[in-house]
């Protein structure tokens, strides 16, 4: 009887440890690496963003690793601001930008709004998704870091 009770206790303990391990590991959130590449805008608010929507320069941005700054080109204006990252939780802004007037500022306004509404990010290889709660507000893809000629 004692052996059976001991065996049941061991099984219960092992089951408990397995459940706890799954809960702990399931709750782990990885920290996406944002700084080793530039990012080109793919979509914002569910609408595609293409190079043709702007000038001949690809709208893109970078997270700068040493200064916690974000900087980029949104199609008409240059922008920059601060960001913080703790695992996948990201806070971006406030942002500042140049004030060039362009024929259409709609996509650019949506980009700035998406950055400021971002609560988390998820990276899947070459794609970076910005979320506000559970909603994807913007998607970007890796882009070669521009070099100075």
URTAHU-V804660 format. One line per field, one symbol per residue. ss: DSSP state (A for helix, B for strand, O for the rest). psi: psi as a letter, one per 20 degrees, with the letter a starting at -180 (. if undefined). A space follows every 50 residues. Layout:
ss=???
psi=???
//
This chain:
ss=OAAAAAAAAAAAAAAAAAAAAAAAAAOOOOOOOOOOOBBBBBBBOOBBOO AAAOOOOOOBBBBBOOOOBBBBBOOOOBBBBBBBBBOOBBBBBBBBBOOO OOOOOAAAAAAAAAAAAOOBBBBBOOBBBBBBOOBBBBBBBBBOOOOOO
psi=gghgggghgggggggghggggggghhipproppiijrrpqpgqpkipqpr hiibbippprrqpphiikqpqapjhgqqrrarqqpocjpppprqqqrrlq pqgpjggghhggggghiphrqppndjppppqocjppiqqrqqpppqqp.
//
